[in-house]
Amino acid sequence: MSPFVLRIDAMATTTATNDESIVEECPECESTTAHDVSVQILTESADSENAAYSREPYRVSVCQTCGTEERIRMNNA
Ligand SMILES: [Zn+2]
């Protein structure tokens, strides 16, 4: 059993698409590459029985070289 499930909310209303490329380090490329960065609201649930979903903003960056996606939770509460 996975301790928590993270999935993209299909009903996400935020479309924070910007065309800005941000250069940052990619662990796959092992170098700094251009990334597509956006903010997405993802639904996370700690326990499916509990159905206590919380929606948290995540900073999602996708490496434009290899396509690796990294998600960093913005709200560190
Ligand atoms: Zn990469």
N, CA, C, O and the ligand as a Tripos MOL2 file, in Angstrom:
@<TRIPOS>MOLECULE
protein
  309   307    78     0     0
PROTEIN
NO_CHARGES

@<TRIPOS>ATOM
      1 N           0.8400   -1.1960    0.0000 N.3       1 MET1
      2 CA          0.0000    0.0000    0.0000 C.3       1 MET1
      3 C           0.8780    1.2500    0.0000 C.2       1 MET1
      4 O           1.8020    1.3760    0.8030 O.2       1 MET1
      5 N           0.5860    2.1310   -0.8760 N.am      2 SER2
      6 CA          1.3550    3.3660   -0.9130 C.3       2 SER2
      7 C           0.8530    4.3090    0.1800 C.2       2 SER2
      8 O          -0.3500    4.4240    0.4190 O.2       2 SER2
      9 N           1.7720    4.9620    0.8190 N.am      3 PRO3
     10 CA          1.3910    5.8280    1.9420 C.3       3 PRO3
     11 C           0.4890    6.9810    1.5150 C.2       3 PRO3
     12 O          -0.4090    7.3730    2.2590 O.2       3 PRO3
     13 N           0.7150    7.5100    0.3570 N.am      4 PHE4
     14 CA         -0.2530    8.4850   -0.1080 C.3       4 PHE4
     15 C          -0.3050    8.5180   -1.6210 C.2       4 PHE4
     16 O           0.6670    8.2160   -2.3140 O.2       4 PHE4
     17 N          -1.4500    8.8880   -2.0970 N.am      5 VAL5
     18 CA         -1.7110    8.8560   -3.5230 C.3       5 VAL5
     19 C          -1.7220   10.2790   -4.0500 C.2       5 VAL5
     20 O          -2.3320   11.1770   -3.4690 O.2       5 VAL5
     21 N          -1.0540   10.4520   -5.1280 N.am      6 LEU6
     22 CA         -1.0150   11.7700   -5.7360 C.3       6 LEU6
     23 C          -1.4820   11.6340   -7.1690 C.2       6 LEU6
     24 O          -0.9470   10.8360   -7.9390 O.2       6 LEU6
     25 N          -2.4620   12.4050   -7.5120 N.am      7 ARG7
     26 CA         -2.9220   12.3380   -8.8870 C.3       7 ARG7
     27 C          -3.3130   13.7180   -9.3600 C.2       7 ARG7
     28 O          -3.6130   14.6180   -8.5760 O.2       7 ARG7
     29 N          -3.2990   13.8460  -10.6290 N.am      8 ILE8
     30 CA         -3.6650   15.1380  -11.2010 C.3       8 ILE8
     31 C          -5.1780   15.2630  -11.1880 C.2       8 ILE8
     32 O          -5.9000   14.3810  -11.6530 O.2       8 ILE8
     33 N          -5.6310   16.3650  -10.6510 N.am      9 ASP9
     34 CA         -7.0580   16.6060  -10.5890 C.3       9 ASP9
     35 C          -7.5860   16.8560  -11.9930 C.2       9 ASP9
     36 O          -7.1930   17.8070  -12.6680 O.2       9 ASP9
     37 N          -8.4810   15.9820  -12.4080 N.am     10 ALA10
     38 CA         -9.0080   16.0840  -13.7650 C.3      10 ALA10
     39 C          -9.8620   17.3290  -13.9430 C.2      10 ALA10
     40 O         -10.0600   17.8110  -15.0580 O.2      10 ALA10
     41 N         -10.3600   17.8370  -12.8330 N.am     11 MET11
     42 CA        -11.2120   19.0050  -12.9230 C.3      11 MET11
     43 C         -10.4490   20.2890  -12.6220 C.2      11 MET11
     44 O         -11.0430   21.3120  -12.2820 O.2      11 MET11
     45 N          -9.1880   20.2260  -12.7430 N.am     12 ALA12
     46 CA         -8.3730   21.3950  -12.4330 C.3      12 ALA12
     47 C          -8.8250   22.5980  -13.2380 C.2      12 ALA12
     48 O          -9.0070   22.5370  -14.4540 O.2      12 ALA12
     49 N          -8.9950   23.6630  -12.5320 N.am     13 THR13
     50 CA         -9.4620   24.8690  -13.2020 C.3      13 THR13
     51 C          -8.3180   25.8020  -13.5350 C.2      13 THR13
     52 O          -8.4530   26.7230  -14.3400 O.2      13 THR13
     53 N          -7.2060   25.5480  -12.9080 N.am     14 THR14
     54 CA         -6.0790   26.4320  -13.1820 C.3      14 THR14
     55 C          -5.3540   25.9820  -14.4400 C.2      14 THR14
     56 O          -5.0080   24.8120  -14.6000 O.2      14 THR14
     57 N          -5.1440   26.9060  -15.2900 N.am     15 THR15
     58 CA         -4.3370   26.6330  -16.4660 C.3      15 THR15
     59 C          -3.2390   27.6760  -16.5080 C.2      15 THR15
     60 O          -3.2790   28.6520  -17.2580 O.2      15 THR15
     61 N          -2.2830   27.4220  -15.6870 N.am     16 ALA16
     62 CA         -1.2120   28.4060  -15.5500 C.3      16 ALA16
     63 C          -0.1210   28.1240  -16.5690 C.2      16 ALA16
     64 O           1.0330   27.8700  -16.2230 O.2      16 ALA16
     65 N          -0.5020   28.1740  -17.7840 N.am     17 THR17
     66 CA          0.4930   27.9370  -18.8170 C.3      17 THR17
     67 C           1.1810   29.2420  -19.1670 C.2      17 THR17
     68 O           0.5540   30.2240  -19.5640 O.2      17 THR17
     69 N           2.4340   29.2140  -19.0110 N.am     18 ASN18
     70 CA          3.2030   30.3470  -19.5090 C.3      18 ASN18
     71 C           4.2830   29.8040  -20.4330 C.2      18 ASN18
     72 O           4.6960   28.6490  -20.3370 O.2      18 ASN18
     73 N           4.7080   30.6430  -21.2960 N.am     19 ASP19
     74 CA          5.6770   30.1850  -22.2850 C.3      19 ASP19
     75 C           7.1100   30.4030  -21.8160 C.2      19 ASP19
     76 O           8.0710   30.2320  -22.5660 O.2      19 ASP19
     77 N           7.2120   30.7820  -20.5680 N.am     20 GLU20
     78 CA          8.5450   31.0450  -20.0780 C.3      20 GLU20
     79 C           9.2990   29.7540  -19.8060 C.2      20 GLU20
     80 O           8.7840   28.8350  -19.1690 O.2      20 GLU20
     81 N          10.4790   29.7040  -20.2830 N.am     21 SER21
     82 CA         11.3420   28.5730  -19.9540 C.3      21 SER21
     83 C          12.2730   29.0000  -18.8360 C.2      21 SER21
     84 O          12.8880   30.0650  -18.8770 O.2      21 SER21
     85 N          12.3540   28.1450  -17.8500 N.am     22 ILE22
     86 CA         13.2260   28.4240  -16.7240 C.3      22 ILE22
     87 C          14.3540   27.4050  -16.7410 C.2      22 ILE22
     88 O          14.1250   26.2010  -16.8590 O.2      22 ILE22
     89 N          15.5490   27.8990  -16.6240 N.am     23 VAL23
     90 CA         16.6970   27.0010  -16.6400 C.3      23 VAL23
     91 C          16.9730   26.5330  -15.2260 C.2      23 VAL23
     92 O          17.2390   27.3290  -14.3250 O.2      23 VAL23
     93 N          16.9060   25.2330  -15.0570 N.am     24 GLU24
     94 CA         17.2510   24.6720  -13.7550 C.3      24 GLU24
     95 C          17.8290   23.2780  -13.9430 C.2      24 GLU24
     96 O          17.8820   22.7460  -15.0520 O.2      24 GLU24
     97 N          18.2520   22.7110  -12.8430 N.am     25 GLU25
     98 CA         18.9670   21.4560  -12.9450 C.3      25 GLU25
     99 C          18.0000   20.2940  -13.1430 C.2      25 GLU25
    100 O          16.9540   20.2220  -12.4970 O.2      25 GLU25
    101 N          18.3620   19.3910  -14.0400 N.am     26 CYS26
    102 CA         17.5760   18.1900  -14.2550 C.3      26 CYS26
    103 C          18.3940   16.9840  -13.8090 C.2      26 CYS26
    104 O          19.5170   16.7930  -14.2750 O.2      26 CYS26
    105 N          17.8390   16.1650  -12.9070 N.am     27 PRO27
    106 CA         18.5730   15.0000  -12.4220 C.3      27 PRO27
    107 C          18.7980   13.9540  -13.5070 C.2      27 PRO27
    108 O          19.7800   13.2140  -13.4560 O.2      27 PRO27
    109 N          17.9020   13.8840  -14.4850 N.am     28 GLU28
    110 CA         18.0540   12.9100  -15.5640 C.3      28 GLU28
    111 C          19.1620   13.3300  -16.5220 C.2      28 GLU28
    112 O          20.0180   12.5320  -16.9020 O.2      28 GLU28
    113 N          19.1240   14.5850  -16.8940 N.am     29 CYS29
    114 CA         20.1360   15.0930  -17.8340 C.3      29 CYS29
    115 C          21.4760   15.3380  -17.1270 C.2      29 CYS29
    116 O          22.5240   15.4340  -17.7660 O.2      29 CYS29
    117 N          21.4140   15.4340  -15.8160 N.am     30 GLU30
    118 CA         22.5930   15.7410  -15.0120 C.3      30 GLU30
    119 C          23.2590   17.0230  -15.4640 C.2      30 GLU30
    120 O          24.4830   17.1550  -15.4790 O.2      30 GLU30
    121 N          22.4070   17.9550  -15.8280 N.am     31 SER31
    122 CA         22.9130   19.2770  -16.1710 C.3      31 SER31
    123 C          21.7420   20.2510  -16.1000 C.2      31 SER31
    124 O          20.6050   19.8450  -15.8600 O.2      31 SER31
    125 N          22.0140   21.4980  -16.3040 N.am     32 THR32
    126 CA         20.9340   22.4780  -16.3060 C.3      32 THR32
    127 C          20.3250   22.5500  -17.6990 C.2      32 THR32
    128 O          21.0220   22.6720  -18.7070 O.2      32 THR32
    129 N          19.0000   22.4690  -17.7180 N.am     33 THR33
    130 CA         18.2710   22.4770  -18.9790 C.3      33 THR33
    131 C          17.0790   23.4150  -18.8600 C.2      33 THR33
    132 O          16.7330   23.8620  -17.7660 O.2      33 THR33
    133 N          16.4650   23.7030  -19.9770 N.am     34 ALA34
    134 CA         15.2560   24.5220  -19.9750 C.3      34 ALA34
    135 C          14.0790   23.7100  -19.4800 C.2      34 ALA34
    136 O          13.8840   22.5630  -19.8820 O.2      34 ALA34
    137 N          13.3010   24.3130  -18.6100 N.am     35 HIS35
    138 CA         12.1300   23.6400  -18.0610 C.3      35 HIS35
    139 C          10.8760   24.4600  -18.3250 C.2      35 HIS35
    140 O          10.8930   25.6910  -18.3260 O.2      35 HIS35
    141 N           9.8050   23.7390  -18.5440 N.am     36 ASP36
    142 CA          8.4860   24.3420  -18.6390 C.3      36 ASP36
    143 C           7.8820   24.3280  -17.2430 C.2      36 ASP36
    144 O           7.6320   23.2570  -16.6900 O.2      36 ASP36
    145 N           7.6500   25.4710  -16.6800 N.am     37 VAL37
    146 CA          7.1950   25.5220  -15.2920 C.3      37 VAL37
    147 C           5.7710   26.0350  -15.2170 C.2      37 VAL37
    148 O           5.4250   27.0490  -15.8220 O.2      37 VAL37
    149 N           4.9530   25.3170  -14.4630 N.am     38 SER38
    150 CA          3.5900   25.7760  -14.2350 C.3      38 SER38
    151 C           3.1790   25.4090  -12.8240 C.2      38 SER38
    152 O           3.8650   24.6480  -12.1420 O.2      38 SER38
    153 N           2.0650   25.9510  -12.3970 N.am     39 VAL39
    154 CA          1.5230   25.6350  -11.0840 C.3      39 VAL39
    155 C           0.2190   24.8870  -11.2830 C.2      39 VAL39
    156 O          -0.6670   25.3420  -12.0070 O.2      39 VAL39
    157 N           0.1080   23.7380  -10.6370 N.am     40 GLN40
    158 CA         -1.1080   22.9480  -10.7530 C.3      40 GLN40
    159 C          -1.6490   22.6300   -9.3760 C.2      40 GLN40
    160 O          -0.9050   22.4250   -8.4170 O.2      40 GLN40
    161 N          -2.9740   22.5960   -9.3100 N.am     41 ILE41
    162 CA         -3.6100   22.1680   -8.0670 C.3      41 ILE41
    163 C          -3.8130   20.6600   -8.1560 C.2      41 ILE41
    164 O          -4.5600   20.1730   -9.0040 O.2      41 ILE41
    165 N          -3.1460   19.9360   -7.2820 N.am     42 LEU42
    166 CA         -3.2520   18.4860   -7.2940 C.3      42 LEU42
    167 C          -4.0030   18.0170   -6.0650 C.2      42 LEU42
    168 O          -3.9000   18.6000   -4.9860 O.2      42 LEU42
    169 N          -4.7500   16.9650   -6.2530 N.am     43 THR43
    170 CA         -5.4940   16.4080   -5.1350 C.3      43 THR43
    171 C          -4.6700   15.3170   -4.4900 C.2      43 THR43
    172 O          -4.1760   14.4130   -5.1650 O.2      43 THR43
    173 N          -4.5280   15.4030   -3.2170 N.am     44 GLU44
    174 CA         -3.8230   14.3320   -2.5360 C.3      44 GLU44
    175 C          -4.7050   13.7810   -1.4280 C.2      44 GLU44
    176 O          -5.4770   14.5000   -0.7930 O.2      44 GLU44
    177 N          -4.5640   12.4980   -1.2220 N.am     45 SER45
    178 CA         -5.3190   11.8730   -0.1460 C.3      45 SER45
    179 C          -4.3850   10.9790    0.6320 C.2      45 SER45
    180 O          -3.6490   10.1780    0.0560 O.2      45 SER45
    181 N          -4.4160   11.1130    1.9050 N.am     46 ALA46
    182 CA         -3.5500   10.3050    2.7490 C.3      46 ALA46
    183 C          -4.1380    8.9180    2.9410 C.2      46 ALA46
    184 O          -3.4100    7.9500    3.1630 O.2      46 ALA46
    185 N          -5.4250    8.8290    2.8560 N.am     47 ASP47
    186 CA         -6.1100    7.5710    3.1360 C.3      47 ASP47
    187 C          -7.3970    7.5190    2.3200 C.2      47 ASP47
    188 O          -8.2690    8.3740    2.4720 O.2      47 ASP47
    189 N          -7.5110    6.5250    1.4670 N.am     48 SER48
    190 CA         -8.6680    6.4870    0.5800 C.3      48 SER48
    191 C          -9.9620    6.2020    1.3320 C.2      48 SER48
    192 O         -11.0330    6.6330    0.9050 O.2      48 SER48
    193 N          -9.8760    5.4880    2.4330 N.am     49 GLU49
    194 CA        -11.0830    5.2300    3.2210 C.3      49 GLU49
    195 C         -11.5980    6.5090    3.8580 C.2      49 GLU49
    196 O         -12.8010    6.7370    3.9850 O.2      49 GLU49
    197 N         -10.6630    7.3120    4.2410 N.am     50 ASN50
    198 CA        -11.0060    8.5460    4.9210 C.3      50 ASN50
    199 C         -11.5640    9.5960    3.9540 C.2      50 ASN50
    200 O         -12.3250   10.4790    4.3510 O.2      50 ASN50
    201 N         -11.1820    9.4860    2.7070 N.am     51 ALA51
    202 CA        -11.6410   10.4180    1.6780 C.3      51 ALA51
    203 C         -11.4070   11.8650    2.0730 C.2      51 ALA51
    204 O         -12.1760   12.7550    1.7080 O.2      51 ALA51
    205 N         -10.3660   12.0830    2.8020 N.am     52 ALA52
    206 CA        -10.0520   13.4500    3.2050 C.3      52 ALA52
    207 C          -9.0850   14.0400    2.1880 C.2      52 ALA52
    208 O          -7.8680   14.0480    2.3740 O.2      52 ALA52
    209 N          -9.6590   14.5160    1.1400 N.am     53 TYR53
    210 CA         -8.8210   15.0510    0.0860 C.3      53 TYR53
    211 C          -8.4350   16.4810    0.4140 C.2      53 TYR53
    212 O          -9.2390   17.2810    0.8920 O.2      53 TYR53
    213 N          -7.2200   16.7590    0.1480 N.am     54 SER54
    214 CA         -6.8140   18.1460    0.2260 C.3      54 SER54
    215 C          -6.1840   18.5320   -1.1000 C.2      54 SER54
    216 O          -5.4850   17.7380   -1.7290 O.2      54 SER54
    217 N          -6.4350   19.7200   -1.4980 N.am     55 ARG55
    218 CA         -5.9130   20.1920   -2.7690 C.3      55 ARG55
    219 C          -4.7750   21.1480   -2.4950 C.2      55 ARG55
    220 O          -4.9170   22.1590   -1.8070 O.2      55 ARG55
    221 N          -3.6670   20.7910   -3.0520 N.am     56 GLU56
    222 CA         -2.4720   21.5750   -2.7650 C.3      56 GLU56
    223 C          -1.8630   22.0830   -4.0610 C.2      56 GLU56
    224 O          -1.8590   21.3870   -5.0770 O.2      56 GLU56
    225 N          -1.3570   23.2840   -4.0120 N.am     57 PRO57
    226 CA         -0.6730   23.7960   -5.2000 C.3      57 PRO57
    227 C           0.7210   23.1860   -5.3230 C.2      57 PRO57
    228 O           1.4950   23.1520   -4.3670 O.2      57 PRO57
    229 N           1.0030   22.7210   -6.4890 N.am     58 TYR58
    230 CA          2.3210   22.1690   -6.7670 C.3      58 TYR58
    231 C           2.9590   22.9450   -7.8930 C.2      58 TYR58
    232 O           2.3060   23.3760   -8.8430 O.2      58 TYR58
    233 N           4.2380   23.1030   -7.7540 N.am     59 ARG59
    234 CA          5.0130   23.6890   -8.8290 C.3      59 ARG59
    235 C           5.5040   22.5220   -9.6810 C.2      59 ARG59
    236 O           6.2530   21.6670   -9.2080 O.2      59 ARG59
    237 N           5.0810   22.4960  -10.9200 N.am     60 VAL60
    238 CA          5.4270   21.3980  -11.8110 C.3      60 VAL60
    239 C           6.3890   21.9120  -12.8610 C.2      60 VAL60
    240 O           6.0940   22.8650  -13.5820 O.2      60 VAL60
    241 N           7.5350   21.2730  -12.9360 N.am     61 SER61
    242 CA          8.4910   21.6700  -13.9650 C.3      61 SER61
    243 C           8.8230   20.4580  -14.8290 C.2      61 SER61
    244 O           9.1030   19.3710  -14.3230 O.2      61 SER61
    245 N           8.7870   20.6650  -16.1170 N.am     62 VAL62
    246 CA          9.0470   19.5890  -17.0600 C.3      62 VAL62
    247 C          10.3000   19.9370  -17.8590 C.2      62 VAL62
    248 O          10.4000   20.9900  -18.4880 O.2      62 VAL62
    249 N          11.2370   19.0180  -17.8050 N.am     63 CYS63
    250 CA         12.4670   19.2170  -18.5650 C.3      63 CYS63
    251 C          12.1500   19.1690  -20.0630 C.2      63 CYS63
    252 O          11.5390   18.2150  -20.5450 O.2      63 CYS63
    253 N          12.5540   20.1660  -20.7630 N.am     64 GLN64
    254 CA         12.2550   20.2130  -22.1940 C.3      64 GLN64
    255 C          13.2250   19.3500  -23.0010 C.2      64 GLN64
    256 O          13.0420   19.1570  -24.2030 O.2      64 GLN64
    257 N          14.2330   18.8440  -22.3470 N.am     65 THR65
    258 CA         15.1830   17.9860  -23.0420 C.3      65 THR65
    259 C          14.7800   16.5180  -22.9660 C.2      65 THR65
    260 O          14.7650   15.8190  -23.9790 O.2      65 THR65
    261 N          14.4500   16.0530  -21.7550 N.am     66 CYS66
    262 CA         14.1450   14.6290  -21.5950 C.3      66 CYS66
    263 C          12.7010   14.3830  -21.1570 C.2      66 CYS66
    264 O          12.2480   13.2380  -21.1530 O.2      66 CYS66
    265 N          11.9820   15.4280  -20.7910 N.am     67 GLY67
    266 CA         10.5730   15.2600  -20.4430 C.3      67 GLY67
    267 C          10.3230   14.8620  -19.0000 C.2      67 GLY67
    268 O           9.1780   14.6170  -18.6210 O.2      67 GLY67
    269 N          11.3560   14.7940  -18.1980 N.am     68 THR68
    270 CA         11.1700   14.4440  -16.7940 C.3      68 THR68
    271 C          10.3770   15.5210  -16.0740 C.2      68 THR68
    272 O          10.6460   16.7160  -16.2010 O.2      68 THR68
    273 N           9.3950   15.0650  -15.3180 N.am     69 GLU69
    274 CA          8.5310   15.9890  -14.6100 C.3      69 GLU69
    275 C           8.8440   15.9590  -13.1300 C.2      69 GLU69
    276 O           8.9530   14.8940  -12.5220 O.2      69 GLU69
    277 N           8.9840   17.1330  -12.5660 N.am     70 GLU70
    278 CA          9.2280   17.2300  -11.1370 C.3      70 GLU70
    279 C           8.1160   18.0380  -10.4950 C.2      70 GLU70
    280 O           7.6990   19.0730  -11.0150 O.2      70 GLU70
    281 N           7.6460   17.5520   -9.3640 N.am     71 ARG71
    282 CA          6.6010   18.2700   -8.6460 C.3      71 ARG71
    283 C           7.0990   18.6520   -7.2670 C.2      71 ARG71
    284 O           7.6240   17.8280   -6.5190 O.2      71 ARG71
    285 N           6.9260   19.8740   -6.9630 N.am     72 ILE72
    286 CA          7.3290   20.3560   -5.6440 C.3      72 ILE72
    287 C           6.1270   21.0250   -5.0030 C.2      72 ILE72
    288 O           5.5470   21.9580   -5.5590 O.2      72 ILE72
    289 N           5.7640   20.5410   -3.8380 N.am     73 ARG73
    290 CA          4.6330   21.1330   -3.1640 C.3      73 ARG73
    291 C           5.0080   22.5400   -2.6880 C.2      73 ARG73
    292 O           6.0490   22.7500   -2.0660 O.2      73 ARG73
    293 N           4.1470   23.4750   -2.9950 N.am     74 MET74
    294 CA          4.4540   24.8610   -2.6650 C.3      74 MET74
    295 C           4.0750   25.1970   -1.2340 C.2      74 MET74
    296 O           4.6500   26.0920   -0.6140 O.2      74 MET74
    297 N           3.1080   24.4730   -0.7270 N.am     75 ASN75
    298 CA          2.6100   24.7410    0.6070 C.3      75 ASN75
    299 C           3.2310   23.7450    1.5760 C.2      75 ASN75
    300 O           2.8190   22.5860    1.6250 O.2      75 ASN75
    301 N           4.1930   24.1780    2.3240 N.am     76 ASN76
    302 CA          4.9100   23.2680    3.1990 C.3      76 ASN76
    303 C           4.3410   23.2330    4.6100 C.2      76 ASN76
    304 O           5.0840   23.1710    5.5890 O.2      76 ASN76
    305 N           3.0600   23.2730    4.7020 N.am     77 ALA77
    306 CA          2.4430   23.2780    6.0370 C.3      77 ALA77
    307 C           2.5110   21.8880    6.6450 C.2      77 ALA77
    308 O           2.0450   21.6820    7.7660 O.2      77 ALA77
    309 ZN         16.1930   16.4140  -18.4490 Zn       78 ZN78
@<TRIPOS>BOND
     1     1     2 1
     2     2     3 1
     3     3     4 2
     4     3     5 am
     5     5     6 1
     6     6     7 1
     7     7     8 2
     8     7     9 am
     9     9    10 1
    10    10    11 1
    11    11    12 2
    12    11    13 am
    13    13    14 1
    14    14    15 1
    15    15    16 2
    16    15    17 am
    17    17    18 1
    18    18    19 1
    19    19    20 2
    20    19    21 am
    21    21    22 1
    22    22    23 1
    23    23    24 2
    24    23    25 am
    25    25    26 1
    26    26    27 1
    27    27    28 2
    28    27    29 am
    29    29    30 1
    30    30    31 1
    31    31    32 2
    32    31    33 am
    33    33    34 1
    34    34    35 1
    35    35    36 2
    36    35    37 am
    37    37    38 1
    38    38    39 1
    39    39    40 2
    40    39    41 am
    41    41    42 1
    42    42    43 1
    43    43    44 2
    44    43    45 am
    45    45    46 1
    46    46    47 1
    47    47    48 2
    48    47    49 am
    49    49    50 1
    50    50    51 1
    51    51    52 2
    52    51    53 am
    53    53    54 1
    54    54    55 1
    55    55    56 2
    56    55    57 am
    57    57    58 1
    58    58    59 1
    59    59    60 2
    60    59    61 am
    61    61    62 1
    62    62    63 1
    63    63    64 2
    64    63    65 am
    65    65    66 1
    66    66    67 1
    67    67    68 2
    68    67    69 am
    69    69    70 1
    70    70    71 1
    71    71    72 2
    72    71    73 am
    73    73    74 1
    74    74    75 1
    75    75    76 2
    76    75    77 am
    77    77    78 1
    78    78    79 1
    79    79    80 2
    80    79    81 am
    81    81    82 1
    82    82    83 1
    83    83    84 2
    84    83    85 am
    85    85    86 1
    86    86    87 1
    87    87    88 2
    88    87    89 am
    89    89    90 1
    90    90    91 1
    91    91    92 2
    92    91    93 am
    93    93    94 1
    94    94    95 1
    95    95    96 2
    96    95    97 am
    97    97    98 1
    98    98    99 1
    99    99   100 2
   100    99   101 am
   101   101   102 1
   102   102   103 1
   103   103   104 2
   104   103   105 am
   105   105   106 1
   106   106   107 1
   107   107   108 2
   108   107   109 am
   109   109   110 1
   110   110   111 1
   111   111   112 2
   112   111   113 am
   113   113   114 1
   114   114   115 1
   115   115   116 2
   116   115   117 am
   117   117   118 1
   118   118   119 1
   119   119   120 2
   120   119   121 am
   121   121   122 1
   122   122   123 1
   123   123   124 2
   124   123   125 am
   125   125   126 1
   126   126   127 1
   127   127   128 2
   128   127   129 am
   129   129   130 1
   130   130   131 1
   131   131   132 2
   132   131   133 am
   133   133   134 1
   134   134   135 1
   135   135   136 2
   136   135   137 am
   137   137   138 1
   138   138   139 1
   139   139   140 2
   140   139   141 am
   141   141   142 1
   142   142   143 1
   143   143   144 2
   144   143   145 am
   145   145   146 1
   146   146   147 1
   147   147   148 2
   148   147   149 am
   149   149   150 1
   150   150   151 1
   151   151   152 2
   152   151   153 am
   153   153   154 1
   154   154   155 1
   155   155   156 2
   156   155   157 am
   157   157   158 1
   158   158   159 1
   159   159   160 2
   160   159   161 am
   161   161   162 1
   162   162   163 1
   163   163   164 2
   164   163   165 am
   165   165   166 1
   166   166   167 1
   167   167   168 2
   168   167   169 am
   169   169   170 1
   170   170   171 1
   171   171   172 2
   172   171   173 am
   173   173   174 1
   174   174   175 1
   175   175   176 2
   176   175   177 am
   177   177   178 1
   178   178   179 1
   179   179   180 2
   180   179   181 am
   181   181   182 1
   182   182   183 1
   183   183   184 2
   184   183   185 am
   185   185   186 1
   186   186   187 1
   187   187   188 2
   188   187   189 am
   189   189   190 1
   190   190   191 1
   191   191   192 2
   192   191   193 am
   193   193   194 1
   194   194   195 1
   195   195   196 2
   196   195   197 am
   197   197   198 1
   198   198   199 1
   199   199   200 2
   200   199   201 am
   201   201   202 1
   202   202   203 1
   203   203   204 2
   204   203   205 am
   205   205   206 1
   206   206   207 1
   207   207   208 2
   208   207   209 am
   209   209   210 1
   210   210   211 1
   211   211   212 2
   212   211   213 am
   213   213   214 1
   214   214   215 1
   215   215   216 2
   216   215   217 am
   217   217   218 1
   218   218   219 1
   219   219   220 2
   220   219   221 am
   221   221   222 1
   222   222   223 1
   223   223   224 2
   224   223   225 am
   225   225   226 1
   226   226   227 1
   227   227   228 2
   228   227   229 am
   229   229   230 1
   230   230   231 1
   231   231   232 2
   232   231   233 am
   233   233   234 1
   234   234   235 1
   235   235   236 2
   236   235   237 am
   237   237   238 1
   238   238   239 1
   239   239   240 2
   240   239   241 am
   241   241   242 1
   242   242   243 1
   243   243   244 2
   244   243   245 am
   245   245   246 1
   246   246   247 1
   247   247   248 2
   248   247   249 am
   249   249   250 1
   250   250   251 1
   251   251   252 2
   252   251   253 am
   253   253   254 1
   254   254   255 1
   255   255   256 2
   256   255   257 am
   257   257   258 1
   258   258   259 1
   259   259   260 2
   260   259   261 am
   261   261   262 1
   262   262   263 1
   263   263   264 2
   264   263   265 am
   265   265   266 1
   266   266   267 1
   267   267   268 2
   268   267   269 am
   269   269   270 1
   270   270   271 1
   271   271   272 2
   272   271   273 am
   273   273   274 1
   274   274   275 1
   275   275   276 2
   276   275   277 am
   277   277   278 1
   278   278   279 1
   279   279   280 2
   280   279   281 am
   281   281   282 1
   282   282   283 1
   283   283   284 2
   284   283   285 am
   285   285   286 1
   286   286   287 1
   287   287   288 2
   288   287   289 am
   289   289   290 1
   290   290   291 1
   291   291   292 2
   292   291   293 am
   293   293   294 1
   294   294   295 1
   295   295   296 2
   296   295   297 am
   297   297   298 1
   298   298   299 1
   299   299   300 2
   300   299   301 am
   301   301   302 1
   302   302   303 1
   303   303   304 2
   304   303   305 am
   305   305   306 1
   306   306   307 1
   307   307   308 2
@<TRIPOS>SUBSTRUCTURE
     1 MET1         2 RESIDUE 1 A MET
     2 SER2         6 RESIDUE 1 A SER
     3 PRO3        10 RESIDUE 1 A PRO
     4 PHE4        14 RESIDUE 1 A PHE
     5 VAL5        18 RESIDUE 1 A VAL
     6 LEU6        22 RESIDUE 1 A LEU
     7 ARG7        26 RESIDUE 1 A ARG
     8 ILE8        30 RESIDUE 1 A ILE
     9 ASP9        34 RESIDUE 1 A ASP
    10 ALA10       38 RESIDUE 1 A ALA
    11 MET11       42 RESIDUE 1 A MET
    12 ALA12       46 RESIDUE 1 A ALA
    13 THR13       50 RESIDUE 1 A THR
    14 THR14       54 RESIDUE 1 A THR
    15 THR15       58 RESIDUE 1 A THR
    16 ALA16       62 RESIDUE 1 A ALA
    17 THR17       66 RESIDUE 1 A THR
    18 ASN18       70 RESIDUE 1 A ASN
    19 ASP19       74 RESIDUE 1 A ASP
    20 GLU20       78 RESIDUE 1 A GLU
    21 SER21       82 RESIDUE 1 A SER
    22 ILE22       86 RESIDUE 1 A ILE
    23 VAL23       90 RESIDUE 1 A VAL
    24 GLU24       94 RESIDUE 1 A GLU
    25 GLU25       98 RESIDUE 1 A GLU
    26 CYS26      102 RESIDUE 1 A CYS
    27 PRO27      106 RESIDUE 1 A PRO
    28 GLU28      110 RESIDUE 1 A GLU
    29 CYS29      114 RESIDUE 1 A CYS
    30 GLU30      118 RESIDUE 1 A GLU
    31 SER31      122 RESIDUE 1 A SER
    32 THR32      126 RESIDUE 1 A THR
    33 THR33      130 RESIDUE 1 A THR
    34 ALA34      134 RESIDUE 1 A ALA
    35 HIS35      138 RESIDUE 1 A HIS
    36 ASP36      142 RESIDUE 1 A ASP
    37 VAL37      146 RESIDUE 1 A VAL
    38 SER38      150 RESIDUE 1 A SER
    39 VAL39      154 RESIDUE 1 A VAL
    40 GLN40      158 RESIDUE 1 A GLN
    41 ILE41      162 RESIDUE 1 A ILE
    42 LEU42      166 RESIDUE 1 A LEU
    43 THR43      170 RESIDUE 1 A THR
    44 GLU44      174 RESIDUE 1 A GLU
    45 SER45      178 RESIDUE 1 A SER
    46 ALA46      182 RESIDUE 1 A ALA
    47 ASP47      186 RESIDUE 1 A ASP
    48 SER48      190 RESIDUE 1 A SER
    49 GLU49      194 RESIDUE 1 A GLU
    50 ASN50      198 RESIDUE 1 A ASN
    51 ALA51      202 RESIDUE 1 A ALA
    52 ALA52      206 RESIDUE 1 A ALA
    53 TYR53      210 RESIDUE 1 A TYR
    54 SER54      214 RESIDUE 1 A SER
    55 ARG55      218 RESIDUE 1 A ARG
    56 GLU56      222 RESIDUE 1 A GLU
    57 PRO57      226 RESIDUE 1 A PRO
    58 TYR58      230 RESIDUE 1 A TYR
    59 ARG59      234 RESIDUE 1 A ARG
    60 VAL60      238 RESIDUE 1 A VAL
    61 SER61      242 RESIDUE 1 A SER
    62 VAL62      246 RESIDUE 1 A VAL
    63 CYS63      250 RESIDUE 1 A CYS
    64 GLN64      254 RESIDUE 1 A GLN
    65 THR65      258 RESIDUE 1 A THR
    66 CYS66      262 RESIDUE 1 A CYS
    67 GLY67      266 RESIDUE 1 A GLY
    68 THR68      270 RESIDUE 1 A THR
    69 GLU69      274 RESIDUE 1 A GLU
    70 GLU70      278 RESIDUE 1 A GLU
    71 ARG71      282 RESIDUE 1 A ARG
    72 ILE72      286 RESIDUE 1 A ILE
    73 ARG73      290 RESIDUE 1 A ARG
    74 MET74      294 RESIDUE 1 A MET
    75 ASN75      298 RESIDUE 1 A ASN
    76 ASN76      302 RESIDUE 1 A ASN
    77 ALA77      306 RESIDUE 1 A ALA
    78 ZN78       309 GROUP 0 **** ****
